[in-house]
Amino acid sequence: MWNYSKIEDLFSMVVWIFVVILRYRQFLRYSLILYSTHKKTLFKISGPIETPYFIARALVQEPDILLLDEPTSSLDLKHQLEVMEMVDKQTESGITVIMTMHDLNLALRFSERILMLRKGKIFVSGGTDVLRPDNIEKVFGVKTSMAHGSYGSVIVPESYVI
């Protein structure tokens, strides 16, 4: 029978050595968070713990491009920002990140380029300026407005279009 505390200790030590050798501070940070604060094995992690772990695990492979499919879905606001800031730091280091997401405000805040699909085809692409109320209405069927302030711009949904 497996002793889970020894497996966790072994896992923690292997992760530590692996990360120190590769010098990936982000992976080290999230691996240590996984072990020290949650004390869960890989087979028990989920949600806000799982997403940063798997992103960090992908980064250890030194990709030129990181593909993410809805990395913030089912995360609370704090963990959405944590994941997006983690991903944003990777773009600063030269990694190209391509992700799908439905949260237009996160896309507006963290994206350099936006590609909006409508009925499976590219509707519009460009900078964050393509997230205009007219485009959002045509793609999502929702009337929106933009609120602007010292915090930046925010997309405010108003009503759906029948």
N, C-alpha and C positions, 0 to 999 in steps of 0.2 A: 504494500500500500504506500502511496506517495505521501510524504510529509509536506504539506503546502507551505509551511513557514520556511522550510529549507529550500523548497523550489523558489519561493519569493526571494530569499536571500541569494540564491545562486543566480536567478534572473537579474536581480539588482546588480550583483557583482559583474556579470557578463556585460550588461548594458553599460555600466560604468567604464569598464576597460575598453569596450568597443568605441564608446564615445570619446574617451580621452585620446585614444589612438587617432581617431579621425578628426578630433578637435571641433566637433559640432556642439556648440553651446546650447543651441535651441533644443536639440534632441536630448541633451543632458538635462536641461531644465525640465522638460516635460516628462522624461523618464523618472527623474527624481521626485517630481510632483506625484506621479502615478504611484510610486512606491511609498513615499513617506507620508503623504496626506491621505491617500485612499487605501493603502495597504491591500490592494487587490491584484490578483493575478491577471494576466492578459485575457484569460478566458472569462473573467467577470466584469471587465470594463465596458462602459457604454456611454452614449451621449456626450456630455461635455468633456469627458476624459478621453474617449475613444478618438474623436476627431483630431485634436492636436497630436495625439500619439501617432496616428497613421500618417499625418502630414509630415511629422518629424521623421518617421521611419522612411518615407519616400525621399526626403531631403538627404538622408545619409547616402543615398545612391548617387548623389551629385548630378541631378538631372539638369539639362538645359531648359527643359519645358516641364512644368508641373500642371497636370490636368486634374481639375477638381469638379465633382458633380454635386452641386448643392451642399457645400461644406458647412453652411450655417443652419440648414433645416433642422428643426426640432431642438434647437439650442435656445436658451434664454438670452436676454439682451446682453448680459455681461460676457457670456461665453461666445456670442456672435462677434462682439468687438474683439475679444481675445484672439479668436481664430483669424479674423480679418487683419488685425495688426500683425499677427505672426506671418501671414501670407504677404502682407505689404512689405515687411522687412526683407523678404526673400527677393522681391522685385528690385529692391535697392541694391542687392548684391549681384544682380545681373540675370537672375532666373526669370524666364517668361512664364507667367501664370495665365492659364486659360480656365475659366470656370463658368459653370451654368449657375444662375440664381434667379429667383423671382422677387427678392427683396430689392426694389428699385432704389430705395434710399441708401442701402449699403453699396449698391452698384454705383450710385452717384458719388458717394463719398470716397470709395476706394479704387475705382476703375480709371484707367487712362483711355481705354477704347471700349465702346459698347456695340454689340451686334444684336439687333432685335429681330426675332423671328415671328412670322405670321403665317399660319397654316403650313408650317414646315419649310418655309422659304425665307430667305433674307429679305426683310422689309426695309431696314435702314441700318447703316453702320457709320461710325465716326467717333468723335470725342463724346464727352458726357453731355454735350449740347443736344444730342439726338434724343435725350430723355425729356422731350417737350410734351406738354399736354395733348397736342394734336396727334403725335405719334403714339403716345400711351393709349389714347382713346381708340385709335385704329387697331392696335395690336391686342389690347386687353379688354376693350369694350367698357372702359371706365373713364368717366370725366374726372380730370384732376386739375389742380392749380399748383403753382410753385410758391412757396413761402421763402423769403430771403431774410437773412439777418446776420449778425456777427458770427453765428455758428456755421454759416454756409447756407446752402439751399436745401430745401426739403420738399419732396413730392407729397401733396396732400390729396388723398382720394375724396371725391365729392359725391358721386353717384354712378351707378352702373348704367350702361346704355342698353336699351332693349332692342 
